[in-house]
Amino acid sequence: MVEFLSFAFVQRALLTGILLGVTCAVLAFFVVLRRMAFVGVGLSHAALGGVAIGVVAGVSPLLSAAIFTTGVAWVIGWIGGRGEVSEDTAMGVFFPAAMALGVVLISLSPGYRQDLMGYLFGNILSVQPGEVPTLVALCGVALVLLGYFFKELLYMGVDEDAARAAGLPVEPLRYLLLTVLAVTIVAAMRLVGIVLVSAFVVIPAATGQALGRSLRAMMVVGVVSALISVVGGLWISWSWDLPSGAAIVLVSAGLFFVSLLVGRRI
Amino acid sequence: MNVPLPSPPAIRLDRVDVAFQGRPALEDVSFEVSAGSFVALLGPNGAGKSTCLKVILGLVRPDAGTVAVFGSPPARREYPVAYVPQRIVIPRGFPITVLDVVIMGRFGVLGVGRRPGAPDREQALAALSVVGLGDLARRRFQDLSGGQQQRVLIARALCGDPLLLLLDEPTAGLDSGARARFYALVCDLQHQKGLTVLCATHDLDVVGDHADRAILLNRTIRAAGPAGEVMDAATLNQAYAFPVDHAHG
């Protein structure tokens, strides 16, 4: 373990991984409360379109993915807010369309396919020193926003009409939550990849829900489970030379199943 | 606690029209609700009762006409208004307690970014005691019966010290005993706290015992007046027999 922690790239991976894990776990609380799991799946796959645009345009794929995915999130929110089609249905249209765009664009840049695996399945161990400040800042801003608007987002999740009637700014907060979700998903692609990131904005809250007997306990258990998943997953990945993203998600899912068993007894 | 009531009517709608995607939901709707009164808003499904409440809350903007709540437009109202929906749906197993739900009634008063403190918690517990559920504060909201859940939502509404309480079919799905107890509680609160109550409902049998007045709505106002008169069989038949050809309730 000491040797594991002595490498600079492992320290970077742990720092960014822990921050991303905590951010995802806090976000997961609202994703589960507002039943946005499918929106999370959709946005993570839509991010592929954003990565591809960056590749073709020659700009940072993470930046283009963040802008593109946020745009998709806003369009989904706008369509959902009009009430003609549900957010779920809108996501069902945009998710494959954005992903198809990504596949088409990437097929035009054949040399890029190798790097694509890093975005699809994540590799937190490959985080470069220059990326750390950006990821830390993104997580910090997301956590501050979620913390500052916690009670408003909670009220909206429980009873949106009553929250509106109470004078809370529901519409701006709905877009804020979609934006934080989109940007966090793109940032967390570095951790577990496009394919697995949607799990990471659901599983910690599900684990917290199985064990927690209050909102605070649910949040604490969710965050702790995300921390264990990141540290445990990285260590397993290092020890057995396994893909880090998959190892982290497997540990997270394992903790969820254990919490289901333990939760029934307490 | 008796609050001095503001002088203008609690609610005033004047020739309000609302349409959704070209389909009229409310047409030429005008009525007043006096401060401190309990008014039942009756009408078949799709008659526009919920739309009417949302117009008063400022959640739906009328295409024509004016709305005033205690003399001000809904968006700039000066007095707190509380809304009690038919029910709230929380994801199964989400560990939200009764106290968590009730204290949300303080969030609008606190404003954005300010967290509830000990006084807010005390007010929430007091509101729970008022509705007779003081000993259930730590229970999971989802573990309560439908009637208890509606009482919790009333407690949440009271927590914001409202002058006006808008209820949207609050007893849907409750048995007759629970419905009678619910309306008795609302009626007590109306008298004790000087609340104005506007309640959209189908409970024709119970509401006549408690409401001061009734408004019969089916896209337009079909009748309005003392509850006993409006609930005259012929008037109700006329309103409920009208075909309803739009989806918004």
Boltz contact constraints between the chains, C-beta under 6 A:
constraints:
  - contact:
      token1: [A, 148]
      token2: [B, 113]
      max_distance: 6.0
  - contact:
      token1: [A, 151]
      token2: [B, 107]
      max_distance: 6.0
  - contact:
      token1: [A, 155]
      token2: [B, 104]
      max_distance: 6.0
  - contact:
      token1: [A, 155]
      token2: [B, 107]
      max_distance: 6.0
  - contact:
      token1: [A, 158]
      token2: [B, 88]
      max_distance: 6.0
  - contact:
      token1: [A, 159]
      token2: [B, 88]
      max_distance: 6.0
  - contact:
      token1: [A, 162]
      token2: [B, 83]
      max_distance: 6.0
  - contact:
      token1: [A, 164]
      token2: [B, 59]
      max_distance: 6.0
  - contact:
      token1: [A, 165]
      token2: [B, 57]
      max_distance: 6.0
  - contact:
      token1: [A, 165]
      token2: [B, 83]
      max_distance: 6.0
  - contact:
      token1: [A, 166]
      token2: [B, 107]
      max_distance: 6.0
  - contact:
      token1: [A, 166]
      token2: [B, 108]
      max_distance: 6.0
  - contact:
      token1: [A, 167]
      token2: [B, 108]
      max_distance: 6.0
  - contact:
      token1: [A, 209]
      token2: [B, 93]
      max_distance: 6.0
  - contact:
      token1: [A, 212]
      token2: [B, 95]
      max_distance: 6.0
  - contact:
      token1: [A, 213]
      token2: [B, 95]
      max_distance: 6.0
  - contact:
      token1: [A, 214]
      token2: [B, 95]
      max_distance: 6.0
  - contact:
      token1: [A, 218]
      token2: [B, 95]
      max_distance: 6.0
